[in-house]
């Protein structure tokens, strides 16, 4: 496995803004192949190994076109798809994870974000560790574009420097799809720091601090936008977490890339773990 070193610009952006981008982590052909695998799943009437219950979209018709628009994302799916697993999570992104986390790396979360043309829903402003509620700031987060990600089709937005804030308690509004940062706080920090739009070509990656405030708007364009996300952690972090996540998979073990498929699971030390509680309602905050 090749080593990886950030450029000076990437180091500066990580420290000052909380994120950096990496061009051409996957080739255009690799991005197209992975996009094809995901679209085949979208077209399947009842896809297996696709957990979408956390973020369902409204039911749609049963034509191939309608089926391709019915999901917002696939949760914890990437380790079930050999091409995606070996190309991205236990492939091109592993050297970046090793630079930040060391020789023993687990995949904590993975998702495929599907933002269909005209119907792709917004993802509210949030911090990843504000959703995890396990106190962690060390895990390494990334998102790879498989389609062009642009302003007009709902690319990610970051508030630069927001990774330096505390982990904010997330809340639910009547129209929330999941926990989000209180909207008045978002408005205040946007006014202070501004917003940066993360436009990427297929195969490009953005990496960010787990405390970064980020969001993506509705896709009102005729261009769909598919992306692959992942979160790396370590056995030590997973064992000390107050939460049990399950389905953590080895990416690197003693510095060696884990090439088995299905990937080997890591059994987290389950002592003193507690289930996640519902997010508080926005109107219930004191």
C-alpha positions as CSV (number, residue, x, y, z in Angstrom):
1,X,0.0,0.0,0.0
2,X,1.3,3.4,-1.0
3,X,1.9,6.0,1.7
4,X,0.2,9.4,1.6
5,X,1.2,12.9,2.8
6,X,-0.9,16.0,2.7
7,X,0.3,19.1,0.9
8,X,1.0,22.3,2.8
9,X,-2.2,23.7,1.4
10,X,-4.1,20.7,2.7
11,X,-2.5,21.0,6.1
12,X,-3.4,24.6,6.3
13,X,-7.0,24.1,5.2
14,X,-7.4,21.3,7.7
15,X,-6.2,23.4,10.6
16,X,-7.9,26.6,9.6
17,X,-11.1,25.6,7.9
18,X,-11.6,22.0,9.1
19,X,-11.5,20.3,5.8
20,X,-9.4,19.7,2.6
21,X,-10.0,18.3,-0.8
22,X,-8.1,15.6,-2.7
23,X,-8.5,15.5,-6.5
24,X,-8.7,12.2,-8.5
25,X,-8.6,9.7,-5.7
26,X,-10.6,7.5,-8.0
27,X,-10.3,7.6,-11.8
28,X,-13.3,8.7,-13.9
29,X,-13.7,5.1,-15.1
30,X,-13.7,3.8,-11.5
31,X,-16.3,6.4,-10.5
32,X,-18.5,5.4,-13.4
33,X,-18.2,1.7,-12.5
34,X,-19.2,2.3,-8.9
35,X,-22.1,4.6,-10.0
36,X,-23.3,1.7,-12.2
37,X,-23.3,-0.7,-9.3
38,X,-25.3,1.7,-7.1
39,X,-27.8,2.4,-9.9
40,X,-28.4,-1.3,-10.3
41,X,-29.3,-1.5,-6.7
42,X,-31.6,1.6,-7.1
43,X,-33.5,-0.1,-9.9
44,X,-34.1,-3.3,-7.9
45,X,-37.6,-3.5,-6.6
46,X,-36.6,-4.8,-3.2
47,X,-32.8,-4.5,-2.8
48,X,-31.1,-6.6,-0.2
49,X,-28.5,-5.4,2.3
50,X,-29.8,-1.8,1.9
51,X,-30.7,-0.1,5.2
52,X,-32.7,3.0,4.4
53,X,-35.0,3.2,7.5
54,X,-33.1,6.1,9.1
55,X,-33.8,8.4,6.2
56,X,-36.7,7.3,4.0
57,X,-38.1,9.3,1.2
58,X,-41.7,9.4,0.3
59,X,-43.0,6.3,-1.6
60,X,-42.8,6.6,-5.3
61,X,-43.9,4.6,-8.3
62,X,-42.5,1.3,-9.4
63,X,-41.0,2.2,-12.8
64,X,-37.1,2.0,-13.0
65,X,-37.0,5.8,-13.1
66,X,-39.2,6.1,-10.0
67,X,-37.3,3.4,-8.1
68,X,-34.0,5.3,-8.8
69,X,-35.5,8.3,-7.0
70,X,-37.0,6.7,-3.9
71,X,-33.9,6.6,-1.6
72,X,-32.1,9.4,0.0
73,X,-29.2,7.2,1.1
74,X,-28.0,3.7,1.8
75,X,-26.8,3.3,5.4
76,X,-23.9,0.9,6.1
77,X,-24.0,-0.6,2.7
78,X,-20.5,-0.1,1.2
79,X,-19.0,-3.2,3.0
80,X,-21.5,-5.4,1.1
81,X,-20.4,-4.2,-2.4
82,X,-16.9,-5.6,-3.4
83,X,-16.2,-2.9,-6.0
84,X,-16.9,0.0,-3.6
85,X,-15.2,-1.7,-0.7
86,X,-11.9,-2.5,-2.5
87,X,-11.8,0.7,-4.6
88,X,-12.6,3.2,-1.8
89,X,-12.9,2.1,1.8
90,X,-10.2,-0.6,1.8
91,X,-8.6,0.9,-1.2
92,X,-7.7,4.4,-2.2
93,X,-8.8,6.1,1.0
94,X,-6.9,3.7,3.4
95,X,-3.5,5.6,3.1
96,X,-5.2,8.8,4.1
97,X,-6.8,7.2,7.1
98,X,-3.5,5.7,8.1
99,X,-1.8,9.1,8.0
100,X,-4.3,10.4,10.6
101,X,-5.1,7.3,12.7
102,X,-2.2,4.9,12.5
103,X,-1.8,1.3,11.5
104,X,-5.1,-0.2,12.9
105,X,-8.2,1.2,11.2
106,X,-11.9,0.2,11.3
107,X,-14.8,1.5,9.2
108,X,-17.2,3.1,11.6
109,X,-19.8,4.2,9.2
110,X,-20.4,4.2,5.4
111,X,-23.2,5.6,3.3
112,X,-24.1,6.1,-0.3
113,X,-25.8,9.5,-0.7
114,X,-28.3,9.5,-3.5
115,X,-29.6,13.0,-4.4
116,X,-31.9,12.4,-7.4
117,X,-32.6,15.1,-10.0
118,X,-35.4,17.4,-9.0
119,X,-36.3,15.4,-5.9
120,X,-33.1,15.0,-3.9
121,X,-33.9,16.1,-0.4
122,X,-31.8,18.5,1.8
123,X,-29.5,17.2,4.6
124,X,-29.8,19.6,7.5
125,X,-26.9,21.4,9.2
126,X,-25.2,19.0,11.6
127,X,-21.9,17.8,13.0
128,X,-21.2,14.2,12.5
129,X,-20.2,13.7,16.2
130,X,-23.4,15.6,17.1
131,X,-25.3,12.8,15.5
132,X,-23.1,10.1,16.9
133,X,-23.3,11.4,20.5
134,X,-20.3,9.5,21.6
135,X,-18.0,12.5,22.3
136,X,-15.5,11.5,19.6
137,X,-13.6,14.1,17.6
138,X,-10.7,11.9,16.3
139,X,-12.4,9.8,13.6
140,X,-11.6,10.7,10.0
141,X,-14.5,11.6,7.7
142,X,-14.6,11.6,3.9
143,X,-17.0,11.9,0.9
144,X,-16.2,10.9,-2.7
145,X,-18.2,12.3,-5.6
146,X,-19.3,9.8,-8.3
147,X,-21.2,12.4,-10.3
148,X,-20.2,16.0,-10.6
149,X,-21.1,17.8,-7.3
150,X,-22.0,21.4,-8.0
151,X,-23.9,24.2,-6.4
152,X,-26.9,23.6,-8.7
153,X,-27.3,19.9,-7.8
154,X,-26.9,20.2,-4.0
155,X,-23.2,19.9,-3.3
156,X,-21.9,19.9,0.3
157,X,-21.6,23.2,2.2
158,X,-19.3,23.9,5.1
159,X,-19.0,26.7,7.5
160,X,-15.2,27.2,7.6
161,X,-13.6,27.1,11.0
162,X,-16.7,25.6,12.6
163,X,-14.7,22.5,13.6
164,X,-13.3,24.6,16.4
165,X,-16.6,24.8,18.2
166,X,-17.9,22.4,20.8
167,X,-20.0,19.4,20.0
168,X,-23.4,21.1,19.8
169,X,-26.6,19.3,21.1
170,X,-28.6,18.5,18.1
171,X,-32.4,18.8,18.1
172,X,-35.5,17.9,16.1
173,X,-37.9,20.3,14.4
174,X,-41.3,19.3,12.9
175,X,-39.7,19.0,9.5
176,X,-36.3,17.5,10.5
177,X,-35.2,14.3,8.8
178,X,-32.7,13.7,11.7
179,X,-31.0,15.6,14.5
180,X,-29.7,19.0,13.5
181,X,-27.9,22.0,14.9
182,X,-30.3,24.6,16.3
183,X,-31.2,26.8,13.4
184,X,-30.6,30.1,15.2
185,X,-27.1,29.0,15.9
186,X,-26.5,28.1,12.3
187,X,-27.8,31.5,11.1
188,X,-25.5,33.2,13.6
189,X,-22.3,31.3,12.6
190,X,-23.1,31.6,8.9
191,X,-23.3,35.4,9.3
192,X,-20.0,35.4,11.1
193,X,-17.9,33.0,9.0
194,X,-19.7,32.5,5.7
195,X,-20.3,29.3,3.8
196,X,-18.1,27.4,1.4
197,X,-19.5,25.2,-1.4
198,X,-17.6,22.0,-2.0
199,X,-17.7,21.4,-5.8
200,X,-16.1,18.2,-6.9
201,X,-15.5,16.2,-10.1
202,X,-16.2,12.4,-10.2
203,X,-13.4,10.7,-8.2
204,X,-12.6,13.8,-6.1
205,X,-12.8,13.5,-2.3
206,X,-13.4,16.0,0.5
207,X,-12.2,15.1,4.1
208,X,-13.4,16.9,7.2
209,X,-13.1,17.1,10.9
210,X,-16.0,15.3,12.7
211,X,-17.0,18.6,14.4
212,X,-17.4,20.5,11.1
213,X,-20.8,22.1,10.6
214,X,-22.1,20.9,7.2
215,X,-25.2,20.7,5.0
216,X,-26.4,20.0,1.5
217,X,-29.5,21.6,-0.1
218,X,-32.3,20.2,-2.2
219,X,-31.3,19.1,-5.7
220,X,-33.5,21.2,-8.0
221,X,-31.4,20.5,-11.1
222,X,-31.9,17.9,-13.8
223,X,-28.5,16.3,-12.8
224,X,-28.5,13.6,-10.1
225,X,-25.7,13.5,-7.6
226,X,-24.4,10.2,-6.1
227,X,-21.5,10.2,-3.5
228,X,-19.9,7.7,-1.2
229,X,-19.1,8.6,2.4
230,X,-17.0,6.8,5.1
231,X,-15.8,7.3,8.6
232,X,-12.7,5.6,9.9
233,X,-11.9,5.0,13.5
234,X,-9.6,2.8,15.6
235,X,-10.1,-0.2,17.9
236,X,-9.1,2.0,20.9
237,X,-11.6,4.6,20.0
238,X,-14.4,2.1,19.3
239,X,-13.8,0.3,22.6
240,X,-13.9,3.4,24.7
241,X,-17.0,4.7,23.0
242,X,-20.1,4.9,25.2
243,X,-22.2,3.7,22.2
244,X,-22.4,0.3,20.5
245,X,-22.4,0.7,16.7
246,X,-22.0,-2.8,15.5
247,X,-20.8,-3.8,12.0
248,X,-17.4,-2.3,12.4
249,X,-15.0,-3.7,9.8
250,X,-11.3,-4.0,9.5
251,X,-9.6,-1.7,6.9
252,X,-6.0,-1.9,8.2
253,X,-4.5,-4.3,10.7
254,X,-0.9,-3.8,11.9
255,X,-0.4,-1.6,8.8
256,X,-1.6,-4.2,6.4
257,X,-4.5,-3.6,4.1
258,X,-7.4,-6.0,4.8
259,X,-8.2,-7.6,1.5
260,X,-10.7,-10.3,2.6
261,X,-14.3,-10.1,1.4
262,X,-16.7,-10.0,3.0
263,X,-14.5,-7.8,5.3
264,X,-13.6,-9.1,8.7
265,X,-15.7,-7.7,11.5
266,X,-14.3,-6.2,14.7
267,X,-15.9,-7.2,18.0
268,X,-16.2,-4.1,20.0
269,X,-15.6,-4.3,23.8
270,X,-19.3,-4.1,24.8
271,X,-18.9,-3.1,28.5
272,X,-20.6,0.1,29.7
273,X,-22.3,0.8,26.4
274,X,-25.7,2.6,26.2
275,X,-28.3,2.9,23.5
276,X,-28.9,6.2,21.7
277,X,-31.8,8.2,23.1
278,X,-34.1,10.3,20.8
279,X,-33.0,13.8,20.0
280,X,-34.7,16.5,22.1
281,X,-37.4,18.6,20.4
282,X,-36.3,22.1,19.5
283,X,-39.2,23.6,21.5
284,X,-38.3,21.6,24.6
285,X,-34.8,23.1,25.0
286,X,-34.5,25.4,28.0
